[in-house]
Amino acid sequence: MHTLVFLSTRQMLQCQSAACQALPLLPRELFPLLFKVAFMDKKTVVLRELVHMWPFPLLSFQQLLQECAHCSRALLQERPSTESMQAVILGLTARLHTPETEAGTQPLCRKHVLRVLDMTGLLDDGVEQDPGTMSMWDCTAAVARTCIAQQQGRTAEPGLAPIPVEVRVDLRVNRASYAFLREALRSSVGSPLRLCCRDLRAEDLPMRNTVALLQLLDAGCLRRVDLRFNNLGLRGLSVIIPHVARFQHLASLRLHYVHGDSRQPSVDGEDNFRYFLAQMGRFTCLRELSMGSSLLSGRLDQLLSTLQSPLESLELAFCALLPEDLRFLAQSPHAVHLKKLDLSGNDLSGRQLEPFQGLLQAAAATLLHLELTECQLADTQLLVTLPVLTRCTSLRYLGLYGNPLSMAGLKELLRDSVAQAELRTVVHPFPVDCYEGLPWPPPASVLLEASINEEKFARVEAELHQLLLASGRAHVLWTTDIYGRLAADYFSL
């Protein structure tokens, strides 16, 4: 239920003009709730004035838009409305354009106070587009426009200098937005509006553009670099990695499609790989490493041995891992610290199964999130792994989509998972019983593309639901919706 204070605040904001007139007279302790209600109800006039008059040094979306004692709605788990986001940016712009000589005439000198606007933590794009909400791409563009406009409107007239504000954001950039964002970062250097990037995601950017962006970012702010669909290869990575390594507070590094064939190594390829390893050894705060779709067969020991500190999140999807890779990881210092592990796309059905079980055993005390999509795990492999898997008593998420499991195998998993009291989500495959005429063993491509018998699957869902009810686990979500249950972010674990 909403508190009386929340309901009163919502009622007060019905008339926005009157609410704006009352803001200077209200105790500043009400401003956080006023912001949440105005953001939620799209009271854009009030929202803009709240930012303009904010009476605290920090305005943080993560603090203000979370579930709170007054309202159980967590706005951070929703894509923000375009109207509300634009109002915040307009309020910031108005504040920057207010001459400092006039700020002292305002009640409580509120315009002197705001120093940091933290807009990080907003929900990422997802798969659905909604014209009424603002994606992270749109948010990046809107903040960038403000930076550029502020720089272009600067004046050297004495006494009119705006009060500096640091704007913390998560930036998303692709080929289309690169030039625009680069200009915004350049404009923020020495500007009253300082753009500070927390997480950078660069998609499909040429190597030189990626380097140019990295050179413009503040080394003290960045915690994550995520390079997607860039097909860097070892040569490209050897050019980029020294620019990444200068961010000494970097906690998460996500690289994809790094290819270097260890079976037919070239001299240049080996030199590039050794240089990459040397640069990886410079990171002191790295806790998450993602190397999806990179050929690491027989080289995992070289990669992980260079790191100065144990990882807590390791994603090795589609990396063609060998038994010796899994065996090394199980015996390494990283295993006993892992909270998140993604081995999707690696065949765990043959010689890799035993070292994989050893890895689970080593990580059992800490593992919270385990992703095993398309790992060729059939009932036989699952059943012999269950004793080890159920020792992961803190596990919250288990992903098994795209594996050739039958209804009987899923039942065994459900029964044994009763021991995992923290488990909340299981993403399971459509049982092989629900397909017609499958080849055996069925390749993952067949399981992902072949049609299923909807009537059979409806019976499977009903039976799984009954088993969950009977075991008192109705709160655990068993689903085949892999797209609606995106992997939890490491920083949210």
Sequence and secondary structure as in RCSB ss.txt:
>XXXX:A:sequence
MHTLVFLSTRQMLQCQSAACQALPLLPRELFPLLFKVAFMDKKTVVLRELVHMWPFPLLSFQQLLQECAHCSRAL
LQERPSTESMQAVILGLTARLHTPETEAGTQPLCRKHVLRVLDMTGLLDDGVEQDPGTMSMWDCTAAVARTCIAQ
QQGRTAEPGLAPIPVEVRVDLRVNRASYAFLREALRSSVGSPLRLCCRDLRAEDLPMRNTVALLQLLDAGCLRRV
DLRFNNLGLRGLSVIIPHVARFQHLASLRLHYVHGDSRQPSVDGEDNFRYFLAQMGRFTCLRELSMGSSLLSGRL
DQLLSTLQSPLESLELAFCALLPEDLRFLAQSPHAVHLKKLDLSGNDLSGRQLEPFQGLLQAAAATLLHLELTEC
QLADTQLLVTLPVLTRCTSLRYLGLYGNPLSMAGLKELLRDSVAQAELRTVVHPFPVDCYEGLPWPPPASVLLEA
SINEEKFARVEAELHQLLLASGRAHVLWTTDIYGRLAADYFSL
>XXXX:A:secstr
   HHHHHHHHHTTSHHHHHHHGGGS GGGHHHHHHHHHHTT HHHHHHHHHT  SSEEEHHHHSS  SS    G
GGS  BHHHHHHHHHHHHHHHTS HHHHTTSGGGGGGT  EEE TT     S   TTB  HHHHHHHHHHHHHHH
HHT    TT     EEEEEEEEE TTTHHHHHHHHHHHTTSSEEEEEEEEEEES  HHHHHHHHHHS TTT  EE
EEES   HHHHHHHHHHHHHT TT  EEEE      TTS  HHHHHHHHHHHHHHTT SS  EEE TT   TTTH
HHHHHT SS  SEEE TT    HHHHHHHHHSTTGGG SEEE TTS  SSTTHHHHHHHHHHHTTT  EEE TTS
   HHHHHHHHHHHTT TT  EEE TTS   HHHHHHHHHHGGG TT  EEE    GGGSSS  SS  HHHHHHS
   HHHHHHHHHHHHHHHHHTT TTSEEE  TTTS    GGG 
